[in-house]
Amino acid sequence: MTDRPDADLPADLPADLPTRDIARALVFDPANRLLLIEYEAVRPIDPARPEARGFWFMPGGGLEPGESHEAACRRELSEEIGVTEVELGPCVAVCDGPFHLFRKPRWARERYFVVRLASDAVDTSRLAETEDNPVRGTRWWPLAELAASAERIEPAGLAELAQRIASGDVPDQPVRLDWQNA
């Protein structure tokens, strides 16, 4: 994480909320399913359902000092899903804002890249070692199920973006996504 004295951050950002630059991947298999990781939130996601703490996220993580978003994305894919030889597609989305579902709340500045795998074979044996929050599992989501799901998927709009990309409409410029009241 970096300190937050960046000019592009909101003036009302809490002083104790660190900034973290993050690279994530929309990982598609040959059937155009999207790979997501389920994490356990540190607080209830829905106050009306205190037992509801699971949320789904793309593979990825924070940049190390001097690392580009692209290099971080490749490293994180290796660490989390055991994929080492990957062609990174374009940055298709950004999501910037406060995120409070992880153990360490942060101002997250996330960049999302497209990755298409030749098969659905991934190795998640090292995934839990690198994460702050408990990992509940991974799943290849058919896009229609993802769009219809009542599960908490972060960020908002991810299912629609994945459907757009799978249909061949890859954004020329990154689209802006938002957290779901995180």
N, CA, C and O of each residue as an XYZ file, in Angstrom:
728
protein
N       0.841     -1.172      0.000
C       0.000      0.000      0.000
C       0.883      1.230      0.000
O       2.016      1.219      0.481
N       0.332      2.273     -0.548
C       1.072      3.520     -0.575
C       0.362      4.530      0.305
O      -0.810      4.360      0.639
N       1.075      5.582      0.681
C       0.422      6.664      1.396
C      -0.520      7.345      0.429
O      -0.412      7.144     -0.781
N      -1.436      8.143      0.932
C      -2.464      8.695      0.083
C      -2.284     10.141     -0.359
O      -3.278     10.744     -0.763
N      -1.103     10.748     -0.316
C      -1.032     12.155     -0.705
C      -1.079     12.368     -2.219
O      -0.359     13.226     -2.730
N      -1.878     11.637     -2.930
C      -1.999     11.786     -4.383
C      -3.038     12.853     -4.701
O      -4.063     12.947     -4.026
N      -2.779     13.643     -5.711
C      -3.675     14.734     -6.081
C      -5.022     14.236     -6.587
O      -6.006     14.973     -6.521
N      -5.096     12.993     -7.097
C      -6.356     12.511     -7.678
C      -7.285     11.866     -6.661
O      -8.328     11.336     -7.045
N      -6.946     11.892     -5.390
C      -7.795     11.305     -4.362
C      -8.729     12.361     -3.786
O      -8.357     13.531     -3.702
N      -9.941     11.967     -3.388
C     -10.887     12.928     -2.822
C     -10.345     13.575     -1.554
O      -9.643     12.939     -0.768
N     -10.679     14.842     -1.370
C     -10.204     15.579     -0.194
C     -10.802     15.043      1.096
O     -10.195     15.186      2.157
N     -11.995     14.419      1.029
C     -12.642     13.943      2.252
C     -12.282     12.498      2.600
O     -12.921     11.904      3.468
N     -11.293     11.933      1.956
C     -10.845     10.574      2.254
C     -10.271     10.527      3.660
O      -9.421     11.351      3.999
N     -10.715      9.574      4.499
C     -10.167      9.493      5.859
C      -8.643      9.368      5.827
O      -8.087      8.625      5.019
N      -7.990     10.095      6.704
C      -6.527     10.145      6.711
C      -5.899      8.795      7.001
O      -4.771      8.539      6.579
N      -6.605      7.926      7.712
C      -6.014      6.642      8.081
C      -6.321      5.528      7.084
O      -5.987      4.371      7.336
N      -6.950      5.856      5.958
C      -7.284      4.855      4.952
C      -6.174      4.824      3.900
O      -6.073      5.745      3.088
N      -5.335      3.772      3.901
C      -4.227      3.726      2.941
C      -4.725      3.467      1.514
O      -5.798      2.901      1.303
N      -3.931      3.888      0.568
C      -4.224      3.663     -0.848
C      -3.474      2.420     -1.302
O      -2.319      2.207     -0.931
N      -4.139      1.606     -2.105
C      -3.490      0.433     -2.667
C      -3.791      0.358     -4.155
O      -4.954      0.326     -4.557
N      -2.747      0.329     -4.970
C      -2.881      0.128     -6.409
C      -2.924     -1.370     -6.654
O      -2.089     -2.118     -6.144
N      -3.903     -1.801     -7.438
C      -4.202     -3.217     -7.593
C      -4.424     -3.544     -9.069
O      -5.000     -2.749     -9.811
N      -3.962     -4.721     -9.484
C      -4.207     -5.232    -10.833
C      -4.997     -6.531    -10.710
O      -4.628     -7.410     -9.931
N      -6.060     -6.652    -11.459
C      -6.889     -7.859    -11.456
C      -7.151     -8.292    -12.891
O      -6.958     -7.527    -13.835
N      -7.597     -9.542    -13.032
C      -7.854    -10.079    -14.362
C      -9.256    -10.657    -14.470
O      -9.727    -11.361    -13.577
N      -9.906    -10.347    -15.573
C     -11.116    -11.055    -15.960
C     -10.614    -12.276    -16.711
O     -10.255    -12.188    -17.885
N     -10.591    -13.418    -16.029
C     -10.026    -14.651    -16.580
C     -11.154    -15.478    -17.174
O     -12.052    -15.935    -16.467
N     -11.088    -15.662    -18.498
C     -12.089    -16.442    -19.221
C     -11.493    -17.786    -19.625
O     -10.318    -17.874    -19.982
N     -12.314    -18.828    -19.564
C     -11.904    -20.132    -20.101
C     -12.455    -20.247    -21.532
O     -13.135    -19.332    -21.996
N     -12.173    -21.354    -22.239
C     -12.656    -21.472    -23.626
C     -14.182    -21.429    -23.772
O     -14.689    -21.118    -24.850
N     -14.918    -21.740    -22.694
C     -16.382    -21.691    -22.741
C     -16.913    -20.306    -22.351
O     -18.116    -20.145    -22.144
N     -16.032    -19.310    -22.251
C     -16.385    -17.944    -21.850
C     -16.978    -17.875    -20.447
O     -17.812    -17.016    -20.160
N     -16.545    -18.778    -19.579
C     -16.899    -18.661    -18.165
C     -15.852    -17.765    -17.504
O     -14.706    -17.705    -17.950
N     -16.248    -17.075    -16.447
C     -15.364    -16.159    -15.739
C     -14.945    -16.782    -14.411
O     -15.788    -17.262    -13.653
N     -13.651    -16.775    -14.131
C     -13.129    -17.320    -12.880
C     -13.190    -16.260    -11.791
O     -12.662    -15.159    -11.950
N     -13.843    -16.601    -10.680
C     -13.905    -15.704     -9.537
C     -13.513    -16.450     -8.274
O     -13.636    -17.671     -8.185
N     -13.038    -15.687     -7.305
C     -12.620    -16.214     -6.002
C     -13.612    -15.700     -4.969
O     -13.950    -14.516     -4.952
N     -14.078    -16.608     -4.102
C     -14.971    -16.175     -3.021
C     -14.154    -15.952     -1.757
O     -13.384    -16.810     -1.327
N     -14.346    -14.779     -1.180
C     -13.701    -14.403      0.072
C     -14.742    -14.261      1.166
O     -15.932    -14.107      0.892
N     -14.286    -14.314      2.403
C     -15.149    -14.040      3.540
C     -14.888    -12.619      4.003
O     -13.750    -12.259      4.303
N     -15.941    -11.806      4.064
C     -15.822    -10.420      4.503
C     -15.593    -10.358      6.006
O     -15.957    -11.278      6.739
N     -14.994     -9.283      6.451
C     -14.725     -9.100      7.877
C     -15.928     -8.542      8.614
O     -15.948     -8.522      9.845
N     -16.916     -8.095      7.885
C     -18.138     -7.573      8.492
C     -19.316     -8.059      7.655
O     -19.143     -8.446      6.499
N     -20.515     -8.040      8.238
C     -21.674     -8.441      7.432
C     -21.816     -7.559      6.193
O     -21.618     -6.345      6.248
N     -22.158     -8.188      5.093
C     -22.326     -7.473      3.841
C     -23.695     -6.797      3.791
O     -23.848     -5.707      3.240
N     -24.680     -7.464      4.376
C     -26.053     -6.966      4.411
C     -26.487     -6.949      5.871
O     -26.626     -8.014      6.471
N     -26.708     -5.774      6.465
C     -27.089     -5.717      7.881
C     -28.341     -6.538      8.205
O     -28.507     -6.994      9.337
N     -29.223     -6.729      7.216
C     -30.426     -7.534      7.436
C     -30.118     -9.026      7.477
O     -30.934     -9.819      7.949
N     -28.935     -9.410      6.980
C     -28.515    -10.814      6.974
C     -27.085    -10.897      7.517
O     -26.142    -11.023      6.736
N     -26.907    -10.829      8.846
C     -25.553    -10.781      9.405
C     -24.703    -12.004      9.082
O     -23.475    -11.939      9.150
N     -25.337    -13.106      8.734
C     -24.577    -14.314      8.388
C     -23.987    -14.241      6.969
O     -23.104    -15.026      6.625
N     -24.468    -13.313      6.161
C     -24.010    -13.181      4.772
C     -22.673    -12.450      4.752
O     -22.621    -11.237      4.955
N     -21.599    -13.183      4.509
C     -20.269    -12.571      4.502
C     -19.446    -12.934      3.275
O     -18.310    -12.478      3.148
N     -19.985    -13.741      2.371
C     -19.220    -14.124      1.193
C     -19.336    -13.105      0.078
O     -20.409    -12.553     -0.163
N     -18.225    -12.857     -0.601
C     -18.254    -12.017     -1.793
C     -17.255    -12.561     -2.796
O     -16.256    -13.178     -2.426
N     -17.533    -12.327     -4.064
C     -16.739    -12.858     -5.177
C     -15.957    -11.745     -5.837
O     -16.452    -10.634     -6.028
N     -14.706    -12.074     -6.186
C     -13.763    -11.112     -6.734
C     -12.928    -11.778     -7.816
O     -12.830    -13.004     -7.860
N     -12.335    -10.989     -8.678
C     -11.426    -11.496     -9.692
C     -10.062    -11.799     -9.084
O      -9.701    -11.209     -8.066
N      -9.296    -12.709     -9.686
C      -7.912    -12.910     -9.253
C      -7.116    -11.613     -9.448
O      -7.361    -10.853    -10.385
N      -6.179    -11.384     -8.563
C      -5.318    -10.214     -8.673
C      -4.894     -9.736     -7.305
O      -5.230    -10.345     -6.289
N      -4.154     -8.645     -7.283
C      -3.687     -8.106     -6.023
C      -2.837     -6.869     -6.201
O      -2.717     -6.320     -7.296
N      -2.251     -6.443     -5.095
C      -1.521     -5.192     -5.035
C      -0.195     -5.191     -5.757
O       0.481     -6.213     -5.872
N       0.158     -4.013     -6.242
C       1.444     -3.811     -6.901
C       2.552     -3.762     -5.859
O       2.378     -3.199     -4.778
N       3.674     -4.348     -6.189
C       4.868     -4.225     -5.369
C       5.626     -2.983     -5.831
O       5.412     -2.519     -6.950
N       6.518     -2.429     -4.983
C       7.242     -1.209     -5.368
C       7.924     -1.349     -6.730
O       8.642     -2.316     -6.986
N       7.685     -0.369     -7.590
C       8.294     -0.341     -8.916
C       7.635     -1.236     -9.947
O       8.077     -1.278    -11.095
N       6.596     -1.948     -9.570
C       5.940     -2.906    -10.460
C       4.822     -2.219    -11.246
O       4.088     -1.393    -10.703
N       4.702     -2.566    -12.517
C       3.598     -2.052    -13.329
C       2.343     -2.864    -13.042
O       2.408     -3.945    -12.458
N       1.196     -2.327    -13.460
C      -0.059     -3.075    -13.313
C       0.004     -4.396    -14.074
O      -0.467     -5.424    -13.589
N       0.589     -4.358    -15.269
C       0.679     -5.565    -16.089
C       1.554     -6.621    -15.424
O       1.187     -7.795    -15.384
N       2.698     -6.217    -14.908
C       3.592     -7.164    -14.230
C       2.935     -7.716    -12.967
O       3.056     -8.906    -12.674
N       2.248     -6.868    -12.226
C       1.562     -7.322    -11.011
C       0.461     -8.321    -11.355
O       0.275     -9.311    -10.648
N      -0.258     -8.067    -12.422
C      -1.330     -8.977    -12.826
C      -0.761    -10.356    -13.165
O      -1.303    -11.376    -12.740
N       0.313    -10.383    -13.918
C       0.943    -11.671    -14.266
C       1.439    -12.406    -13.009
O       1.239    -13.612    -12.868
N       2.085    -11.666    -12.105
C       2.591    -12.281    -10.870
C       1.441    -12.826    -10.032
O       1.519    -13.945     -9.524
N       0.388    -12.053     -9.888
C      -0.760    -12.488     -9.085
C      -1.446    -13.718     -9.695
O      -1.881    -14.608     -8.963
N      -1.544    -13.771    -11.019
C      -2.139    -14.949    -11.656
C      -1.292    -16.188    -11.387
O      -1.832    -17.277    -11.197
N       0.001    -16.033    -11.370
C       0.893    -17.147    -11.043
C       0.690    -17.588     -9.597
O       0.564    -18.780     -9.320
N       0.657    -16.628     -8.679
C       0.509    -16.944     -7.254
C      -0.856    -17.528     -6.918
O      -0.952    -18.481     -6.145
N      -1.911    -16.962     -7.495
C      -3.262    -17.336     -7.079
C      -3.864    -18.510     -7.838
O      -4.573    -19.330     -7.254
N      -3.586    -18.596     -9.142
C      -4.218    -19.672     -9.916
C      -3.218    -20.521    -10.685
O      -3.613    -21.345    -11.510
N      -1.925    -20.332    -10.424
C      -0.898    -21.178    -11.017
C      -0.707    -21.017    -12.507
O      -0.162    -21.910    -13.155
N      -1.136    -19.912    -13.063
C      -0.996    -19.654    -14.499
C       0.228    -18.765    -14.694
O       0.259    -17.625    -14.230
N       1.239    -19.298    -15.386
C       2.479    -18.537    -15.541
C       2.671    -17.970    -16.940
O       3.222    -16.879    -17.087
N       2.242    -18.665    -17.940
C       2.383    -18.185    -19.319
C       1.030    -17.658    -19.760
O       0.154    -18.425    -20.159
N       0.867    -16.349    -19.685
C      -0.431    -15.771    -20.001
C      -0.234    -14.529    -20.867
O       0.654    -13.711    -20.627
N      -1.083    -14.418    -21.871
C      -1.107    -13.204    -22.665
C      -2.125    -12.271    -22.027
O      -3.308    -12.592    -21.914
N      -1.641    -11.126    -21.620
C      -2.502    -10.147    -20.969
C      -3.154     -9.288    -22.025
O      -2.480     -8.682    -22.858
N      -4.473     -9.240    -21.983
C      -5.207     -8.382    -22.903
C      -5.236     -6.957    -22.387
O      -4.501     -6.603    -21.466
N      -6.090     -6.145    -22.987
C      -6.120     -4.726    -22.629
C      -6.721     -4.479    -21.244
O      -7.425     -5.321    -20.686
N      -6.420     -3.309    -20.720
C      -7.085     -2.838    -19.509
C      -8.479     -2.391    -19.935
O      -8.629     -1.454    -20.720
N      -9.503     -3.075    -19.407
C     -10.869     -2.817    -19.854
C     -11.716     -2.065    -18.834
O     -12.810     -1.601    -19.158
N     -11.216     -1.939    -17.596
C     -12.012     -1.265    -16.577
C     -11.123     -0.777    -15.445
O     -10.010     -1.263    -15.242
N     -11.653      0.205    -14.712
C     -11.035      0.716    -13.498
C     -12.116      0.792    -12.427
O     -13.303      0.932    -12.721
N     -11.673      0.697    -11.185
C     -12.580      0.871    -10.055
C     -11.761      1.500     -8.933
O     -10.845      0.876     -8.396
N     -12.092      2.721     -8.588
C     -11.370      3.453     -7.559
C     -12.339      3.856     -6.457
O     -13.420      4.380     -6.728
N     -11.947      3.608     -5.222
C     -12.787      4.048     -4.122
C     -12.508      3.273     -2.853
O     -11.726      2.322     -2.860
N     -13.150      3.678     -1.750
C     -12.934      2.996     -0.478
C     -13.563      1.607     -0.505
O     -14.687      1.426     -0.975
N     -12.819      0.638      0.005
C     -13.288     -0.749      0.044
C     -13.052     -1.276      1.450
O     -11.933     -1.222      1.959
N     -14.118     -1.792      2.083
C     -14.052     -2.162      3.495
C     -14.352     -3.628      3.785
O     -14.533     -3.983      4.950
N     -14.410     -4.491      2.780
C     -14.731     -5.888      3.034
C     -13.512     -6.724      3.400
O     -13.660     -7.803      3.974
N     -12.315     -6.250      3.083
C     -11.101     -6.956      3.464
C     -10.695     -6.572      4.886
O     -11.168     -5.567      5.417
N      -9.828     -7.363      5.496
C      -9.364     -7.070      6.857
C      -8.724     -5.704      6.959
O      -8.866     -5.015      7.969
N      -8.014     -5.311      5.904
C      -7.355     -4.007      5.886
C      -8.125     -3.093      4.931
O      -7.902     -3.141      3.721
N      -9.029     -2.261      5.461
C      -9.747     -1.339      4.580
C      -8.750     -0.479      3.816
O      -7.645     -0.217      4.290
N      -9.154     -0.048      2.637
C      -8.236      0.697      1.784
C      -8.992      1.560      0.796
O     -10.175      1.352      0.526
N      -8.281      2.524      0.272
C      -8.735      3.216     -0.928
C      -8.129      2.400     -2.060
O      -6.921      2.458     -2.292
N      -8.948      1.654     -2.751
C      -8.475      0.742     -3.796
C      -8.509      1.439     -5.145
O      -9.516      2.031     -5.534
N      -7.385      1.356     -5.853
C      -7.295      1.849     -7.233
C      -6.993      0.638     -8.093
O      -5.840      0.240     -8.264
N      -8.063      0.061     -8.632
C      -7.936     -1.210     -9.341
C      -8.000     -1.017    -10.856
O      -8.738     -0.176    -11.371
N      -7.194     -1.833    -11.550
C      -7.169     -1.873    -13.011
C      -7.411     -3.314    -13.422
O      -6.809     -4.232    -12.865
N      -8.303     -3.520    -14.407
C      -8.736     -4.857    -14.800
C      -8.322     -5.171    -16.237
O      -8.585     -4.404    -17.163
N      -7.671     -6.316    -16.393
C      -7.166     -6.767    -17.685
C      -7.890     -8.034    -18.115
O      -8.357     -8.802    -17.274
N      -7.984     -8.253    -19.419
C      -8.615     -9.453    -19.967
C      -7.562    -10.544    -20.128
O      -6.465    -10.300    -20.631
N      -7.919    -11.760    -19.688
C      -7.053    -12.928    -19.858
C      -7.927    -14.065    -20.367
O      -8.976    -14.363    -19.797
N      -7.480    -14.691    -21.442
C      -8.184    -15.858    -21.989
C      -7.267    -17.055    -21.870
O      -6.157    -17.058    -22.403
N      -7.743    -18.087    -21.157
C      -6.948    -19.295    -20.963
C      -7.332    -20.349    -21.995
O      -8.465    -20.376    -22.477
N      -6.381    -21.213    -22.329
C      -6.614    -22.280    -23.302
C      -7.430    -23.413    -22.712
O      -7.995    -24.217    -23.454
N      -7.502    -23.494    -21.379
C      -8.325    -24.518    -20.717
C      -8.802    -23.946    -19.385
O      -8.424    -22.841    -18.994
N      -9.637    -24.717    -18.701
C     -10.106    -24.265    -17.391
C      -9.252    -24.825    -16.251
O      -9.642    -24.739    -15.086
N      -8.102    -25.393    -16.575
C      -7.211    -25.970    -15.562
C      -6.444    -24.855    -14.847
O      -5.655    -24.134    -15.458
N      -6.692    -24.731    -13.551
C      -5.965    -23.772    -12.724
C      -5.521    -24.488    -11.452
O      -6.095    -25.508    -11.069
N      -4.505    -23.950    -10.809
C      -3.984    -24.510     -9.561
C      -4.108    -23.445     -8.482
O      -3.345    -22.480     -8.462
N      -5.071    -23.626     -7.588
C      -5.308    -22.653     -6.527
C      -4.722    -23.098     -5.188
O      -5.116    -22.584     -4.141
N      -3.794    -24.039     -5.210
C      -3.249    -24.592     -3.966
C      -2.508    -23.551     -3.124
O      -2.399    -23.714     -1.909
N      -2.002    -22.494     -3.741
C      -1.273    -21.461     -2.989
C      -2.115    -20.224     -2.713
O      -1.634    -19.280     -2.085
N      -3.337    -20.211     -3.162
C      -4.175    -19.016     -3.080
C      -4.333    -18.493     -1.659
O      -4.098    -17.309     -1.418
N      -4.717    -19.327     -0.725
C      -4.998    -18.877      0.638
C      -3.761    -18.322      1.334
O      -3.885    -17.500      2.242
N      -2.571    -18.757      0.925
C      -1.328    -18.287      1.556
C      -1.108    -16.795      1.360
O      -0.479    -16.156      2.204
N      -1.599    -16.233      0.292
C      -1.283    -14.854     -0.064
C      -2.387    -13.856      0.288
O      -2.223    -12.657      0.062
N      -3.492    -14.324      0.830
C      -4.650    -13.455      1.023
C      -4.822    -12.992      2.461
O      -4.511    -13.722      3.402
N      -5.324    -11.767      2.621
C      -5.635    -11.212      3.938
C      -6.900    -11.841      4.521
O      -6.962    -12.120      5.718
N      -7.888    -12.059      3.689
C      -9.170    -12.614      4.135
C      -9.236    -14.102      3.850
O      -8.565    -14.597      2.945
N     -10.047    -14.817      4.624
C     -10.232    -16.244      4.326
C     -10.805    -16.450      2.926
O     -11.726    -15.748      2.508
N     -10.250    -17.411      2.219
C     -10.724    -17.778      0.886
C     -11.680    -18.950      1.045
O     -11.342    -19.957      1.668
N     -12.864    -18.817      0.486
C     -13.856    -19.883      0.547
C     -13.769    -20.831     -0.637
O     -14.177    -21.988     -0.537
N     -13.243    -20.352     -1.756
C     -13.124    -21.208     -2.930
C     -13.098    -20.405     -4.210
O     -13.135    -19.174     -4.202
N     -13.035    -21.129     -5.304
C     -13.052    -20.512     -6.627
C     -14.155    -21.169     -7.442
O     -14.617    -22.267     -7.131
N     -14.557    -20.481     -8.477
C     -15.611    -21.024     -9.331
C     -15.507    -20.420    -10.720
O     -15.249    -19.228    -10.885
N     -15.715    -21.277    -11.722
C     -15.894    -20.805    -13.093
C     -17.380    -20.484    -13.251
O     -18.216    -21.383    -13.171
N     -17.708    -19.239    -13.468
C     -19.098    -18.794    -13.572
C     -19.535    -18.701    -15.034
O     -18.928    -17.960    -15.806
N     -20.583    -19.444    -15.430
C     -21.209    -19.151    -16.724
C     -21.777    -17.727    -16.645
O     -22.350    -17.349    -15.622
N     -21.627    -16.955    -17.689
C     -21.967    -15.536    -17.601
C     -23.444    -15.275    -17.349
O     -23.787    -14.302    -16.677
N     -24.322    -16.115    -17.867
C     -25.754    -15.935    -17.592
C     -26.046    -16.151    -16.104
O     -26.846    -15.424    -15.516
N     -25.397    -17.151    -15.498
C     -25.578    -17.385    -14.057
C     -25.000    -16.236    -13.245
O     -25.586    -15.822    -12.245
N     -23.867    -15.726    -13.666
C     -23.240    -14.606    -12.964
C     -24.171    -13.395    -12.979
O     -24.367    -12.744    -11.952
N     -24.742    -13.097    -14.139
C     -25.635    -11.940    -14.265
C     -26.906    -12.101    -13.438
O     -27.460    -11.113    -12.956
N     -27.370    -13.336    -13.271
C     -28.618    -13.583    -12.539
C     -28.393    -13.855    -11.054
O     -29.362    -13.975    -10.304
N     -27.164    -13.954    -10.621
C     -26.866    -14.370     -9.257
C     -27.242    -13.312     -8.215
O     -27.121    -12.109     -8.445
N     -27.701    -13.805     -7.064
C     -27.958    -12.936     -5.913
C     -26.727    -12.830     -5.025
O     -26.746    -12.124     -4.017
N     -25.647    -13.536     -5.395
C     -24.390    -13.467     -4.636
C     -23.800    -12.062     -4.751
O     -24.100    -11.325     -5.689
N     -22.966    -11.709     -3.788
C     -22.276    -10.415     -3.839
C     -21.079    -10.551     -4.780
O     -20.125    -11.267     -4.475
N     -21.129     -9.867     -5.912
C     -20.061     -9.863     -6.914
C     -19.469     -8.454     -6.925
O     -20.198     -7.472     -7.069
N     -18.171     -8.360     -6.775
C     -17.511     -7.045     -6.779
C     -16.581     -6.932     -7.977
O     -15.901     -7.890     -8.342
N     -16.558     -5.763     -8.576
C     -17.391     -4.587     -8.357
C     -18.725     -4.706     -9.090
O     -18.938     -5.615     -9.892
N     -19.615     -3.757     -8.788
C     -20.897     -3.696     -9.492
C     -20.612     -3.510    -10.981
O     -19.711     -2.763    -11.362
N     -21.381     -4.189    -11.807
C     -21.214     -4.064    -13.254
C     -20.258     -5.078    -13.861
O     -20.093     -5.112    -15.080
N     -19.622     -5.910    -13.033
C     -18.666     -6.879    -13.553
C     -19.325     -7.885    -14.494
O     -18.766     -8.204    -15.543
N     -20.505     -8.388    -14.134
C     -21.180     -9.382    -14.973
C     -21.498     -8.801    -16.356
O     -21.310     -9.469    -17.373
N     -21.976     -7.564    -16.386
C     -22.312     -6.929    -17.657
C     -21.045     -6.723    -18.499
O     -21.055     -6.945    -19.710
N     -19.964     -6.300    -17.852
C     -18.715     -6.100    -18.582
C     -18.206     -7.431    -19.140
O     -17.763     -7.488    -20.287
N     -18.264     -8.493    -18.347
C     -17.806     -9.804    -18.815
C     -18.635    -10.268    -20.008
O     -18.084    -10.808    -20.967
N     -19.950    -10.065    -19.962
C     -20.806    -10.444    -21.084
C     -20.442     -9.641    -22.337
O     -20.406    -10.182    -23.442
N     -20.182     -8.380    -22.156
C     -19.810     -7.518    -23.282
C     -18.518     -8.023    -23.934
O     -18.433     -8.130    -25.157
N     -17.516     -8.330    -23.107
C     -16.229     -8.801    -23.626
C     -16.385    -10.157    -24.304
O     -15.824    -10.385    -25.377
N     -17.142    -11.054    -23.686
C     -17.340    -12.391    -24.256
C     -18.035    -12.325    -25.616
O     -17.817    -13.185    -26.469
N     -18.866    -11.309    -25.815
C     -19.557    -11.171    -27.104
C     -18.668    -10.524    -28.165
O     -19.084    -10.361    -29.312
N     -17.429    -10.152    -27.776
C     -16.496     -9.569    -28.734
C     -16.406     -8.062    -28.691
O     -15.648     -7.465    -29.455
N     -17.170     -7.433    -27.806
C     -17.171     -5.978    -27.693
C     -16.229     -5.562    -26.553
O     -16.666     -5.313    -25.430
N     -14.940     -5.494    -26.865
C     -13.935     -5.114    -25.862
C     -13.826     -3.591    -25.873
O     -13.577     -3.002    -26.925
N     -14.008     -2.947    -24.725
C     -13.966     -1.479    -24.692
C     -12.633     -0.928    -25.193
O     -11.569     -1.460    -24.878
N     -12.710      0.156    -25.985
C     -11.502      0.844    -26.464
C     -10.776      1.535    -25.316
O      -9.546      1.579    -25.274
N     -11.555      2.067    -24.397
C     -11.035      2.753    -23.213
C     -11.609      2.060    -21.980
O     -12.727      1.549    -22.029
N     -10.865      2.033    -20.879
C     -11.392      1.386    -19.672
C     -12.698      2.022    -19.206
O     -12.822      3.246    -19.148
N     -13.668      1.174    -18.875
C     -14.928      1.657    -18.309
C     -14.750      1.785    -16.799
O     -13.892      1.130    -16.207
N     -15.557      2.623    -16.195
C     -15.479      2.833    -14.752
C     -16.548      1.983    -14.060
O     -17.736      2.078    -14.368
N     -16.096      1.155    -13.122
C     -16.990      0.361    -12.296
C     -16.949      0.915    -10.873
O     -16.047      1.677    -10.526
N     -17.926      0.533    -10.054
C     -18.005      1.039     -8.688
C     -18.216     -0.105     -7.701
O     -18.765     -1.151     -8.049
N     -17.771      0.111     -6.467
C     -18.021     -0.853     -5.401
C     -19.484     -0.815     -4.996
O     -20.147      0.212     -5.139
N     -19.980     -1.917     -4.499
C     -21.362     -2.015     -4.028
C     -21.425     -1.635     -2.548
O     -21.476     -2.508     -1.682
N     -21.420     -0.373     -2.272
C     -21.484      0.109     -0.883
C     -20.459     -0.550      0.014
O     -20.733     -0.850      1.176
N     -19.276     -0.774     -0.534
C     -18.232     -1.439      0.244
C     -17.549     -0.435      1.129
O     -16.634     -0.788      1.872
